Amino acid sequence: MPIAIAPRGCELEVRKVGADDKVKKHLQSLGIAEGEKITLISSTGGNVIVIVKEGRLCLDRTLAGKILVA
């Protein structure tokens, strides 16, 4: 399921990042890569806020829809 519709507060594993190579590399540098753990904090409005490693990231809803988790 896309991270944008995942349950809040649960630690989830990134299964696939469906973006072009440039965006994938950027997300990997931020800690969002296949096999990594992330936690959804909020998905209100047009933004999605997640915890990755020790920090928080705000993602556009379109980009968040391309990050599949389980």
N, CA, C and O atoms as CSV, one atom per row, in Angstrom:
chain,resi,resn,atom,element,x,y,z
A,1,MET,N,N,0.839,-1.172,0.000
A,1,MET,CA,C,0.000,0.000,0.000
A,1,MET,C,C,0.890,1.244,0.000
A,1,MET,O,O,2.002,1.203,0.527
A,2,PRO,N,N,0.427,2.327,-0.571
A,2,PRO,CA,C,1.188,3.574,-0.538
A,2,PRO,C,C,1.278,4.120,0.881
A,2,PRO,O,O,0.346,3.969,1.671
A,3,ILE,N,N,2.384,4.744,1.195
A,3,ILE,CA,C,2.587,5.302,2.539
A,3,ILE,C,C,1.507,6.337,2.872
A,3,ILE,O,O,1.165,6.505,4.043
A,4,ALA,N,N,0.974,7.023,1.880
A,4,ALA,CA,C,-0.028,8.067,2.122
A,4,ALA,C,C,-1.305,7.522,2.752
A,4,ALA,O,O,-2.016,8.266,3.428
A,5,ILE,N,N,-1.616,6.234,2.548
A,5,ILE,CA,C,-2.846,5.662,3.111
A,5,ILE,C,C,-2.548,4.599,4.168
A,5,ILE,O,O,-3.454,3.881,4.589
A,6,ALA,N,N,-1.317,4.493,4.591
A,6,ALA,CA,C,-0.926,3.519,5.616
A,6,ALA,C,C,-1.444,3.967,6.983
A,6,ALA,O,O,-1.748,5.144,7.177
A,7,PRO,N,N,-1.545,3.032,7.927
A,7,PRO,CA,C,-1.987,3.421,9.278
A,7,PRO,C,C,-0.940,4.292,9.970
A,7,PRO,O,O,0.260,4.041,9.862
A,8,ARG,N,N,-1.405,5.303,10.671
A,8,ARG,CA,C,-0.503,6.225,11.367
A,8,ARG,C,C,0.089,5.586,12.614
A,8,ARG,O,O,-0.566,4.801,13.299
A,9,GLY,N,N,1.335,5.935,12.893
A,9,GLY,CA,C,1.988,5.503,14.124
A,9,GLY,C,C,2.610,4.122,14.075
A,9,GLY,O,O,3.252,3.717,15.044
A,10,CYS,N,N,2.447,3.386,12.991
A,10,CYS,CA,C,3.009,2.038,12.876
A,10,CYS,C,C,4.318,2.086,12.089
A,10,CYS,O,O,4.430,2.801,11.093
A,11,GLU,N,N,5.297,1.323,12.545
A,11,GLU,CA,C,6.549,1.225,11.797
A,11,GLU,C,C,6.308,0.309,10.608
A,11,GLU,O,O,5.808,-0.805,10.767
A,12,LEU,N,N,6.659,0.774,9.430
A,12,LEU,CA,C,6.417,0.045,8.191
A,12,LEU,C,C,7.722,-0.140,7.435
A,12,LEU,O,O,8.665,0.634,7.602
A,13,GLU,N,N,7.767,-1.163,6.608
A,13,GLU,CA,C,8.955,-1.422,5.799
A,13,GLU,C,C,8.690,-0.972,4.366
A,13,GLU,O,O,7.649,-1.284,3.789
A,14,VAL,N,N,9.637,-0.241,3.805
A,14,VAL,CA,C,9.522,0.202,2.414
A,14,VAL,C,C,9.731,-1.020,1.520
A,14,VAL,O,O,10.755,-1.697,1.614
A,15,ARG,N,N,8.763,-1.293,0.662
A,15,ARG,CA,C,8.840,-2.431,-0.257
A,15,ARG,C,C,9.311,-2.021,-1.644
A,15,ARG,O,O,10.067,-2.743,-2.295
A,16,LYS,N,N,8.850,-0.833,-2.097
A,16,LYS,CA,C,9.205,-0.392,-3.444
A,16,LYS,C,C,9.072,1.117,-3.531
A,16,LYS,O,O,8.164,1.708,-2.947
A,17,VAL,N,N,9.981,1.729,-4.265
A,17,VAL,CA,C,9.898,3.165,-4.556
A,17,VAL,C,C,9.710,3.277,-6.065
A,17,VAL,O,O,10.633,3.014,-6.836
A,18,GLY,N,N,8.515,3.668,-6.477
A,18,GLY,CA,C,8.174,3.724,-7.903
A,18,GLY,C,C,8.403,5.094,-8.498
A,18,GLY,O,O,7.457,5.745,-8.942
A,19,ALA,N,N,9.633,5.537,-8.514
A,19,ALA,CA,C,9.968,6.852,-9.063
A,19,ALA,C,C,11.141,6.684,-10.032
A,19,ALA,O,O,11.740,5.612,-10.116
A,20,ASP,N,N,11.458,7.757,-10.760
A,20,ASP,CA,C,12.594,7.664,-11.676
A,20,ASP,C,C,13.904,7.607,-10.873
A,20,ASP,O,O,13.913,7.860,-9.669
A,21,ASP,N,N,14.988,7.278,-11.545
A,21,ASP,CA,C,16.270,7.034,-10.871
A,21,ASP,C,C,16.770,8.233,-10.078
A,21,ASP,O,O,17.303,8.069,-8.980
A,22,LYS,N,N,16.605,9.428,-10.616
A,22,LYS,CA,C,17.081,10.627,-9.916
A,22,LYS,C,C,16.358,10.795,-8.581
A,22,LYS,O,O,16.989,11.075,-7.561
A,23,VAL,N,N,15.045,10.627,-8.586
A,23,VAL,CA,C,14.250,10.763,-7.358
A,23,VAL,C,C,14.571,9.628,-6.393
A,23,VAL,O,O,14.668,9.851,-5.186
A,24,LYS,N,N,14.737,8.406,-6.916
A,24,LYS,CA,C,15.090,7.259,-6.058
A,24,LYS,C,C,16.400,7.508,-5.332
A,24,LYS,O,O,16.506,7.247,-4.134
A,25,LYS,N,N,17.394,8.009,-6.042
A,25,LYS,CA,C,18.695,8.279,-5.416
A,25,LYS,C,C,18.570,9.339,-4.339
A,25,LYS,O,O,19.192,9.234,-3.282
A,26,HIS,N,N,17.766,10.361,-4.604
A,26,HIS,CA,C,17.568,11.409,-3.603
A,26,HIS,C,C,16.876,10.839,-2.361
A,26,HIS,O,O,17.287,11.123,-1.236
A,27,LEU,N,N,15.837,10.042,-2.562
A,27,LEU,CA,C,15.140,9.434,-1.432
A,27,LEU,C,C,16.058,8.482,-0.661
A,27,LEU,O,O,15.991,8.419,0.567
A,28,GLN,N,N,16.909,7.746,-1.369
A,28,GLN,CA,C,17.866,6.859,-0.704
A,28,GLN,C,C,18.810,7.664,0.178
A,28,GLN,O,O,19.146,7.235,1.282
A,29,SER,N,N,19.234,8.816,-0.296
A,29,SER,CA,C,20.132,9.650,0.508
A,29,SER,C,C,19.437,10.172,1.766
A,29,SER,O,O,20.097,10.503,2.751
A,30,LEU,N,N,18.108,10.245,1.732
A,30,LEU,CA,C,17.327,10.675,2.890
A,30,LEU,C,C,16.953,9.505,3.797
A,30,LEU,O,O,16.420,9.712,4.887
A,31,GLY,N,N,17.232,8.269,3.350
A,31,GLY,CA,C,16.939,7.089,4.159
A,31,GLY,C,C,15.701,6.328,3.740
A,31,GLY,O,O,15.297,5.386,4.423
A,32,ILE,N,N,15.087,6.714,2.632
A,32,ILE,CA,C,13.912,5.993,2.140
A,32,ILE,C,C,14.348,5.102,0.985
A,32,ILE,O,O,14.518,5.559,-0.145
A,33,ALA,N,N,14.527,3.822,1.292
A,33,ALA,CA,C,14.955,2.842,0.301
A,33,ALA,C,C,14.300,1.511,0.645
A,33,ALA,O,O,13.818,1.325,1.762
A,34,GLU,N,N,14.280,0.600,-0.295
A,34,GLU,CA,C,13.685,-0.714,-0.071
A,34,GLU,C,C,14.343,-1.393,1.120
A,34,GLU,O,O,15.568,-1.451,1.229
A,35,GLY,N,N,13.496,-1.907,2.015
A,35,GLY,CA,C,13.984,-2.591,3.197
A,35,GLY,C,C,14.127,-1.706,4.424
A,35,GLY,O,O,14.276,-2.223,5.531
A,36,GLU,N,N,14.085,-0.393,4.263
A,36,GLU,CA,C,14.218,0.534,5.393
A,36,GLU,C,C,12.879,0.663,6.123
A,36,GLU,O,O,11.818,0.425,5.546
A,37,LYS,N,N,12.947,1.038,7.382
A,37,LYS,CA,C,11.756,1.229,8.211
A,37,LYS,C,C,11.397,2.708,8.269
A,37,LYS,O,O,12.264,3.559,8.466
A,38,ILE,N,N,10.102,3.009,8.095
A,38,ILE,CA,C,9.608,4.374,8.236
A,38,ILE,C,C,8.281,4.339,9.001
A,38,ILE,O,O,7.597,3.316,9.027
A,39,THR,N,N,7.936,5.442,9.607
A,39,THR,CA,C,6.696,5.550,10.377
A,39,THR,C,C,5.911,6.760,9.893
A,39,THR,O,O,6.446,7.867,9.828
A,40,LEU,N,N,4.656,6.554,9.557
A,40,LEU,CA,C,3.785,7.652,9.139
A,40,LEU,C,C,3.297,8.408,10.365
A,40,LEU,O,O,2.777,7.806,11.304
A,41,ILE,N,N,3.463,9.726,10.357
A,41,ILE,CA,C,2.981,10.568,11.451
A,41,ILE,C,C,1.660,11.220,11.061
A,41,ILE,O,O,0.703,11.210,11.834
A,42,SER,N,N,1.615,11.787,9.853
A,42,SER,CA,C,0.442,12.545,9.437
A,42,SER,C,C,0.294,12.491,7.924
A,42,SER,O,O,1.281,12.448,7.189
A,43,SER,N,N,-0.954,12.493,7.472
A,43,SER,CA,C,-1.208,12.546,6.031
A,43,SER,C,C,-2.399,13.453,5.755
A,43,SER,O,O,-3.344,13.060,5.071
A,44,THR,N,N,-2.349,14.656,6.284
A,44,THR,CA,C,-3.429,15.613,6.100
A,44,THR,C,C,-3.114,16.570,4.960
A,44,THR,O,O,-1.951,16.856,4.674
A,45,GLY,N,N,-4.144,17.049,4.327
A,45,GLY,CA,C,-3.963,18.005,3.233
A,45,GLY,C,C,-3.185,17.399,2.086
A,45,GLY,O,O,-3.460,16.271,1.677
A,46,GLY,N,N,-2.224,18.128,1.565
A,46,GLY,CA,C,-1.436,17.657,0.441
A,46,GLY,C,C,-0.087,17.114,0.832
A,46,GLY,O,O,0.719,16.791,-0.041
A,47,ASN,N,N,0.192,17.000,2.134
A,47,ASN,CA,C,1.509,16.562,2.589
A,47,ASN,C,C,1.423,15.309,3.448
A,47,ASN,O,O,0.407,15.023,4.082
A,48,VAL,N,N,2.529,14.578,3.444
A,48,VAL,CA,C,2.663,13.385,4.266
A,48,VAL,C,C,3.937,13.556,5.091
A,48,VAL,O,O,4.997,13.852,4.541
A,49,ILE,N,N,3.837,13.373,6.404
A,49,ILE,CA,C,4.996,13.506,7.280
A,49,ILE,C,C,5.357,12.130,7.810
A,49,ILE,O,O,4.511,11.419,8.351
A,50,VAL,N,N,6.634,11.758,7.647
A,50,VAL,CA,C,7.110,10.446,8.078
A,50,VAL,C,C,8.360,10.593,8.940
A,50,VAL,O,O,9.090,11.580,8.845
A,51,ILE,N,N,8.587,9.591,9.779
A,51,ILE,CA,C,9.837,9.506,10.534
A,51,ILE,C,C,10.725,8.515,9.806
A,51,ILE,O,O,10.330,7.375,9.561
A,52,VAL,N,N,11.927,8.956,9.463
A,52,VAL,CA,C,12.921,8.109,8.813
A,52,VAL,C,C,14.178,8.171,9.661
A,52,VAL,O,O,14.753,9.240,9.866
A,53,LYS,N,N,14.592,7.024,10.145
A,53,LYS,CA,C,15.739,6.944,11.047
A,53,LYS,C,C,15.510,7.881,12.228
A,53,LYS,O,O,14.598,7.636,13.018
A,54,GLU,N,N,16.289,8.930,12.381
A,54,GLU,CA,C,16.162,9.834,13.526
A,54,GLU,C,C,15.503,11.164,13.180
A,54,GLU,O,O,15.439,12.054,14.028
A,55,GLY,N,N,15.013,11.318,11.956
A,55,GLY,CA,C,14.457,12.603,11.556
A,55,GLY,C,C,13.075,12.493,10.952
A,55,GLY,O,O,12.573,11.396,10.705
A,56,ARG,N,N,12.466,13.645,10.716
A,56,ARG,CA,C,11.145,13.726,10.100
A,56,ARG,C,C,11.280,14.328,8.713
A,56,ARG,O,O,12.094,15.222,8.480
A,57,LEU,N,N,10.464,13.818,7.796
A,57,LEU,CA,C,10.438,14.331,6.430
A,57,LEU,C,C,9.010,14.653,6.036
A,57,LEU,O,O,8.074,13.947,6.413
A,58,CYS,N,N,8.853,15.710,5.286
A,58,CYS,CA,C,7.561,16.061,4.721
A,58,CYS,C,C,7.616,15.765,3.228
A,58,CYS,O,O,8.489,16.263,2.518
A,59,LEU,N,N,6.680,14.953,2.763
A,59,LEU,CA,C,6.649,14.555,1.360
A,59,LEU,C,C,5.364,15.044,0.703
A,59,LEU,O,O,4.312,15.104,1.339
A,60,ASP,N,N,5.461,15.384,-0.545
A,60,ASP,CA,C,4.301,15.709,-1.358
A,60,ASP,C,C,3.444,14.442,-1.489
A,60,ASP,O,O,3.985,13.341,-1.591
A,61,ARG,N,N,2.128,14.587,-1.486
A,61,ARG,CA,C,1.240,13.425,-1.549
A,61,ARG,C,C,1.472,12.597,-2.816
A,61,ARG,O,O,1.353,11.372,-2.773
A,62,THR,N,N,1.798,13.234,-3.935
A,62,THR,CA,C,2.062,12.515,-5.177
A,62,THR,C,C,3.290,11.622,-5.026
A,62,THR,O,O,3.260,10.455,-5.418
A,63,LEU,N,N,4.357,12.156,-4.465
A,63,LEU,CA,C,5.572,11.364,-4.243
A,63,LEU,C,C,5.317,10.274,-3.219
A,63,LEU,O,O,5.777,9.144,-3.388
A,64,ALA,N,N,4.587,10.599,-2.157
A,64,ALA,CA,C,4.284,9.610,-1.130
A,64,ALA,C,C,3.479,8.446,-1.692
A,64,ALA,O,O,3.596,7.321,-1.206
A,65,GLY,N,N,2.669,8.700,-2.703
A,65,GLY,CA,C,1.887,7.652,-3.351
A,65,GLY,C,C,2.753,6.662,-4.108
A,65,GLY,O,O,2.301,5.561,-4.421
A,66,LYS,N,N,3.993,7.035,-4.408
A,66,LYS,CA,C,4.910,6.156,-5.126
A,66,LYS,C,C,5.774,5.304,-4.193
A,66,LYS,O,O,6.531,4.447,-4.650
A,67,ILE,N,N,5.658,5.544,-2.887
A,67,ILE,CA,C,6.420,4.777,-1.908
A,67,ILE,C,C,5.491,3.719,-1.324
A,67,ILE,O,O,4.559,4.028,-0.581
A,68,LEU,N,N,5.763,2.462,-1.677
A,68,LEU,CA,C,4.909,1.368,-1.232
A,68,LEU,C,C,5.512,0.713,0.008
A,68,LEU,O,O,6.713,0.449,0.065
A,69,VAL,N,N,4.662,0.456,0.995
A,69,VAL,CA,C,5.103,-0.111,2.270
A,69,VAL,C,C,4.259,-1.319,2.642
A,69,VAL,O,O,3.191,-1.558,2.079
A,70,ALA,N,N,4.768,-2.073,3.607
A,70,ALA,CA,C,4.022,-3.222,4.143
A,70,ALA,C,C,4.256,-3.321,5.627
A,70,ALA,O,O,3.721,-4.218,6.278
